[in-house]
Amino acid sequence: VDPAWISAVAAIPDASIGALAGRWIDRLEDELGELPRDEKPWIRELAGRVVAFCRAADQGADVVFVWEL
């Protein structure tokens, strides 16, 4: 993972995470079509978790990023 990307995501303020998640949902819907309403809360939670991960990783010397689908 690009360290600059980690730092940029880590710098996202808590107050902006909701807007970020909303934009992420918009982009997913642009690509996949309208998402069921019950899918959106976990996407919002995931956005917060990605930011939290980047904040923790930004403090480390190396970052290993594993994503399981």
TIZA-206287 format. One record per residue (C-alpha): residue number from 1; residue in three letters; x, y, z. Coordinates in pm, 1 decimal. Last residue first. Example, Ala and Ser with C-alpha at 12.3 -4.5 7.8 and 13.67 -1.06 7.14 Angstrom:
BEGIN
pt resi: 2 | resn: SER | x: 1367.0 | y: -106.0 | z: 714.0 $
pt resi: 1 | resn: ALA | x: 1230.0 | y: -450.0 | z: 780.0 $
***
This chain:
BEGIN
pt resi: 69 | resn: LEU | x: -1386.0 | y: -1066.1 | z: 23.7 $
pt resi: 68 | resn: GLU | x: -1073.9 | y: -1064.0 | z: 234.6 $
pt resi: 67 | resn: TRP | x: -845.9 | y: -763.6 | z: 224.6 $
pt resi: 66 | resn: VAL | x: -493.5 | y: -777.8 | z: 359.8 $
pt resi: 65 | resn: PHE | x: -280.1 | y: -465.0 | z: 395.7 $
pt resi: 64 | resn: VAL | x: 76.2 | y: -489.2 | z: 517.3 $
pt resi: 63 | resn: VAL | x: 213.7 | y: -154.9 | z: 624.3 $
pt resi: 62 | resn: ASP | x: 570.0 | y: -85.7 | z: 725.9 $
pt resi: 61 | resn: ALA | x: 726.7 | y: 171.4 | z: 959.7 $
pt resi: 60 | resn: GLY | x: 418.4 | y: 211.6 | z: 1173.5 $
pt resi: 59 | resn: GLN | x: 235.0 | y: 524.4 | z: 1290.6 $
pt resi: 58 | resn: ASP | x: 35.7 | y: 558.8 | z: 969.0 $
pt resi: 57 | resn: ALA | x: -84.8 | y: 202.5 | z: 1021.6 $
pt resi: 56 | resn: ALA | x: -293.0 | y: 298.0 | z: 1324.8 $
pt resi: 55 | resn: ARG | x: -452.4 | y: 594.6 | z: 1150.0 $
pt resi: 54 | resn: CYS | x: -494.1 | y: 388.3 | z: 833.9 $
pt resi: 53 | resn: PHE | x: -681.0 | y: 117.4 | z: 1023.3 $
pt resi: 52 | resn: ALA | x: -909.2 | y: 376.0 | z: 1184.3 $
pt resi: 51 | resn: VAL | x: -985.1 | y: 525.2 | z: 840.7 $
pt resi: 50 | resn: VAL | x: -1061.8 | y: 178.5 | z: 699.8 $
pt resi: 49 | resn: ARG | x: -1278.8 | y: 102.5 | z: 1004.0 $
pt resi: 48 | resn: GLY | x: -1479.5 | y: 420.0 | z: 957.9 $
pt resi: 47 | resn: ALA | x: -1543.1 | y: 337.3 | z: 592.7 $
pt resi: 46 | resn: LEU | x: -1641.2 | y: -16.5 | z: 695.0 $
pt resi: 45 | resn: GLU | x: -1902.3 | y: 116.6 | z: 935.7 $
pt resi: 44 | resn: ARG | x: -2058.0 | y: 325.0 | z: 657.8 $
pt resi: 43 | resn: ILE | x: -2056.5 | y: 19.8 | z: 430.6 $
pt resi: 42 | resn: TRP | x: -2215.4 | y: -180.3 | z: 713.6 $
pt resi: 41 | resn: PRO | x: -2493.7 | y: 76.0 | z: 742.4 $
pt resi: 40 | resn: LYS | x: -2559.4 | y: 85.2 | z: 365.0 $
pt resi: 39 | resn: GLU | x: -2643.1 | y: -279.6 | z: 299.7 $
pt resi: 38 | resn: ASP | x: -2982.2 | y: -270.3 | z: 477.9 $
pt resi: 37 | resn: ARG | x: -3109.1 | y: -7.9 | z: 233.6 $
pt resi: 36 | resn: PRO | x: -3056.7 | y: -235.3 | z: -64.0 $
pt resi: 35 | resn: LEU | x: -2807.6 | y: -90.8 | z: -309.8 $
pt resi: 34 | resn: GLU | x: -2919.9 | y: 91.7 | z: -622.2 $
pt resi: 33 | resn: GLY | x: -2720.7 | y: 2.2 | z: -930.3 $
pt resi: 32 | resn: LEU | x: -2377.5 | y: -159.0 | z: -945.1 $
pt resi: 31 | resn: GLU | x: -2143.3 | y: 111.1 | z: -1078.8 $
pt resi: 30 | resn: ASP | x: -2330.4 | y: 428.7 | z: -994.5 $
pt resi: 29 | resn: GLU | x: -2457.4 | y: 260.3 | z: -677.9 $
pt resi: 28 | resn: LEU | x: -2101.2 | y: 187.0 | z: -568.8 $
pt resi: 27 | resn: ARG | x: -2005.5 | y: 548.1 | z: -639.9 $
pt resi: 26 | resn: ASP | x: -2296.3 | y: 680.0 | z: -434.2 $
pt resi: 25 | resn: ILE | x: -2211.2 | y: 442.0 | z: -147.5 $
pt resi: 24 | resn: TRP | x: -1851.5 | y: 569.2 | z: -145.4 $
pt resi: 23 | resn: ARG | x: -1981.5 | y: 925.8 | z: -149.2 $
pt resi: 22 | resn: GLY | x: -2197.9 | y: 851.4 | z: 154.0 $
pt resi: 21 | resn: ALA | x: -1905.7 | y: 685.1 | z: 330.1 $
pt resi: 20 | resn: LEU | x: -1690.7 | y: 993.7 | z: 274.3 $
pt resi: 19 | resn: ALA | x: -1970.4 | y: 1219.1 | z: 395.6 $
pt resi: 18 | resn: GLY | x: -2002.7 | y: 1011.7 | z: 713.1 $
pt resi: 17 | resn: ILE | x: -1624.4 | y: 1003.8 | z: 762.0 $
pt resi: 16 | resn: SER | x: -1592.3 | y: 1382.0 | z: 740.6 $
pt resi: 15 | resn: ALA | x: -1654.8 | y: 1466.2 | z: 1109.2 $
pt resi: 14 | resn: ASP | x: -1395.7 | y: 1207.8 | z: 1212.4 $
pt resi: 13 | resn: PRO | x: -1129.7 | y: 1403.1 | z: 1024.5 $
pt resi: 12 | resn: ILE | x: -953.5 | y: 1236.6 | z: 730.8 $
pt resi: 11 | resn: ALA | x: -579.6 | y: 1251.4 | z: 806.5 $
pt resi: 10 | resn: ALA | x: -541.6 | y: 873.2 | z: 825.2 $
pt resi: 9 | resn: VAL | x: -673.4 | y: 850.3 | z: 467.6 $
pt resi: 8 | resn: ALA | x: -399.7 | y: 1082.2 | z: 341.8 $
pt resi: 7 | resn: SER | x: -130.8 | y: 908.1 | z: 547.9 $
pt resi: 6 | resn: ILE | x: -229.6 | y: 562.9 | z: 418.8 $
pt resi: 5 | resn: TRP | x: -239.7 | y: 695.5 | z: 62.0 $
pt resi: 4 | resn: ALA | x: 108.8 | y: 848.1 | z: 104.4 $
pt resi: 3 | resn: PRO | x: 237.3 | y: 514.6 | z: 236.5 $
pt resi: 2 | resn: ASP | x: 129.9 | y: 344.0 | z: -87.8 $
pt resi: 1 | resn: VAL | x: 0.0 | y: 0.0 | z: 0.0 $
***
